[in-house]
């Protein structure tokens, strides 16, 4: 059967290929079906327009245009991230990188989020300063550039929508483009206000709207990437509830050492030590638990160590009560959750 290290490391012997049943046959990371040509086309549109917007923003003295350009930089980075992740996802795991380079996208997302937050602080400071002392802003240039930006973002969003949006990376890039589209709409409104009313502070107010969008996007990236690095359970997957559901399955005597985490975006994983009722088929129980995890919780990367529970009068394994966190037992059989010491 199997043996279990008291410090939390599971050692599989003759059941290794079966107990680690989630390692084979699963695809990880970005889908290989994503169309890189559409993403590259959207990236070309965004980079070309971003460069032009910086030039026009400097000529028109418009902080709204410069902040829009900064936000478009994050859009370009998100598309580059998706393209790079597609290539990295195709590389097999080897050497010390047993999961391959799946978390490269998480490192990039965190760096992208942090830079977005820092840039938004600077833009907020400049916007407030311009609210107090508004400079001369060419409203016509701001309006024209923003309108072109709306067209560019609609085109880029259409291109990305043609790619495989079942990929979290691709869908993330798509959401970035939509956010930037909203920012350009705010800038166009500011340009209209300046053209028809001469209200110069509209540029700074539009900048603050863009700053709010940047803060939201940056915080979301840092929060989600941080959760993955800290091995937190994915949002919507409660380990406590999952543990009780598994413990309630037929012939399961106990579930402990349950861990649920994300290897990378969209790739949840689970591991647990399962004690099966004495005399029952460990392989069948493990297959049933894997099916529950896949169908009810969409967790297909699983490592389940299965052992028979001690026979009546046997000694309960020492680690079950002492060092492996919450213990889950079927209802009516001393069902309880107790944190390990």
N, C-alpha and C positions, 0 to 999 in steps of 0.2 A: 504493500500500500504506500503510504507517504509518511514522512516524518516532519516535524515542525520545530523550528528553532525558537527558543523562548524569547528571543529579542525581536521577533517579528519577521524573520526571513523564512520563507517556505522552501523546503527542499523536496522536489518530486523525484521519485525513483522510477519504477516500472510504469507509472501512470503519467509520466511527464508529458507525452505527446497529447494525451487526452485531457488531463486536468488543466492544461494551459490552452484549452480549446479555442480561445479567441484569436490566436496569433496567425492562423492561416486563413487565407481566402478573403481578407478584408482589404479594401482600398482605403488609403489614408490621405488627408490633406485635400488639395484642390483637385476637382474632377479633371481627368485627362481629356474629357470631351469639350472643355471650354475652348472657345474659338479665339486663339491668340491674334488672329488678323484683325478682328473687330476691336479688340482691346488696344492694339497698336494704333489703329486708325483714330480711336477716341483720344489716345495719348497725344498723337500728333496735333490734333485740333486744339487741345487744351494748352499744350506748351507754346504753340505759335501765338495763340490769342493772349496767353499770359504775358509773353514778352512784349507784345504790342500794348497791352493794358498798362504795364509799368511805364512805358515811354509816354503814353497819353496822360497817365495820372500825374507824372512829374511836370509835364507841360501845363496841365490844367490846375496844378496845385490841389489835386483832389485826394484826400485821405481815403474817401470811400472807394475810389478805384484802386488805390494801392492796397487797401485791406482786402478787396475782392481778389486782387492778384495773389496776395499771400494765401488766401483761402484756396485758390485754384492750384497753388503749389501742393497743398495737401491732397487735392484730387489727383494730380499727376503722380504723387508719391503712392497713393493707394492703388493706382493702375499698375505702376511699376512693380509694386509689391505683389500684385496678383500674377503678373507675368513671371516674376522671379520664382514665386512659390510654385507655379506650374512646373518649372524646370526642376526645382529642388525636390518636389514631391515624386518625380519620376526616378530619383536616385535611390537605389536599394540601401537598406541599413547595412553598415559594415563597421568593423573595428569596435572602438569604444562608443560609437554613436548607434546604440541598439534600436533607437527609434528613427534613425536617419537624421535628417535636418528639418524635421517637421516644425520645430519651434522657431525657425528663422523668421517666419511671418509674424510671430508674436513679439520677437525682439524689435522688428521694424515697426510694428504697430505701436509699441510702447514709446519708441523714440519719436515717432510721428505725433503721438498724443502729447508728449512732453513739450516738443517744439511748438505745437499748436497752442498749448496753454501759455507758454512764455511769450509767444508772438501776440497773443490776444491781450496780455497785460500791457505790452508796449503800445498797441493800437488803442486800447482804452484810455491810457494816459494822454496820448496825442489827441484823441477825440474830445476829451474833457477840456484840454488846453484850447482847442479850437472852438469849443462852445463858448468859452470865456472871451477869447479874442479871435473871431472868425476872420480868416484871410480871404482874399479875393479868389473866387472859384469860378471857372468857366462852365456855367451850367449846361450849355449846349453840347460841349465835348463830353461831359459826364453822362448826359442823357443818351447821346449817340453811341458811346462806348458800351453803356449798360445794355442798350437794346441789342447791339451786336452780340454781347455776352450771352444774352438770353437765347439767341438763335444758336450760338456755338454750344451752349450747354444742352439745349434740346437735341441737337445733332449728336453730341457725345453720349447722351443718355440713350438715344435710339440705338447707337452702335453697340453699347454695352448690353442693352437688352437683347440683342441678337446673339450674344454669347450665352454660355450655359450658366444661368443664374442660380442653379442648384448649388453651385460653389459659393461658400461663404465669402471667400475673397472677392469674387466677381460681384456678388450682391453688395458687399461693403463698398466697393468702388462705385457702384450704381447709386447707392445712398449718398455718397459724398457729392456726386454730380447733382443730385436733386437738391441737396442743401445749398450748393453754390448757386443753383438756379434761383432759389428763394432770395439769396443775397443780392443777385443782380436785379431782381424785381424791386427790392428795397432801394437800391442805388438809382434805378430808373425813376422811381417816385421822387427821390431827392432831386434828381436832375430836373424833373418837371417843375417841382416847387421853386427851384432857383431860376429857371427860365421865365416862369409866369409871375412870380412874386418877388424875386430878388432875395429870398430868405436864405442867406449864405450858411446859416447854422444847420440847414437841412442835410448838408454833406456830413457833418459830424454826427448828427443823429442817425443817419443811415450807417455810418461806421460802427456806432454802438450796437445796432441791430446785427451787423455782421460779426462783431465781437461776441455777442451772445450765442450766435450759431457756432462759432469757433470754440467757445468754452464748452458748449454742450458736446460737440464732437470729440474734443480733446479729452474731456473727463470720461466719456464713454470708452475711448480707446485705452486710457490708462487703467480704468477700473477693470475692464474685461481682461486685458493682458495681465494685470496684477493677480486677478483671481486664478488664471491659468498657471502662472509661475508659483503661486502659493498652494497649488494643488487643491483648490477649493472645488467642491462639487458644482457641476454646471447649474446655471439657473434653471429652476423647474424640476430638478432632481433632488429629492430629499432623502439622504441616506437612511434616516430613521424609518421613514415609511417604506422604502425599498427593502430594508432589512427585515421588517415585520412581514412584508408580502412574501419574501423568499422563505422565511421561517414557517409560514403557514402552508407551504406546499407539501404534498404527500411524502411521507417517509423522511422528512427533514427533522432531525432531532435538535439541531442548533446551527445558527449562523454566527460566526464572529470574525474579527479581524477584517471587517468589511471596509473597503476603500473605494470611493468613486471620485474620479478626477477627469481632467481633460488633457489629452496629449497635445492637441492643438485645436484650433477653431473647428467646431463641428465633429470632433472625434472624441466622444466620451469613452471612458474605460472603467472597468470595475474588477476588483479582485476580492476574494473572500475565502475563509476556511469553513468548509461545510462538514458537519458531522451527520452521518446518515444512520437511520435506525438499524440496529443490529440485525444482520441477516438479509438486508435489502440490497438491491443492485445499485452500487455507487454510480456506475456509468449512466444508467437510466435517469437517476435523480439529477446528476450534473447536466445532462442534456435537457431535462425539463426546466431547470433553473436558467440555463442559457437561453432557452426559448422565451421564458418570461421576461428576462432582461432585454432581449431583442425586440419583442413584440409590444410590450407595455411601456418600455422606457427608451427604446431605440439605442440601447447599449449593445454593440456587437463585438467590441473588443473586450473579452473577458478572460480572466485567469482564476479558475476555481479549483482549489485543492480539496479533494474529498477524502474523508476517512470514515470508518465505522465508529459510531459512538460506543463507549464501553458497555459490555453486557451488564445485566442486572447485578448489582453488588460490586461492579468494577469501580476503579478509581478514576474520577473525572480528571482529564488532562490539566495539569497545573496552570498553563497559560490561559485557559478559558476564563478564569475568574480574576486573574491578577493584572495582566499587562497588555491586553489587546483591545481596550476600548469597549464600546457598547456590545452587549450580548443580546441576541434575538432568539426567542424560543416560541414555538406554537402556542396560541392562546389555550389556556386551560392547563398548561404544563409549566407553571411557574414563569409565565411570560413576563419579562421585565427587561429594563434597560439599565445597566449600571456601568458607570465610567470606570475604566481600569485604574489601578493605583499608580 
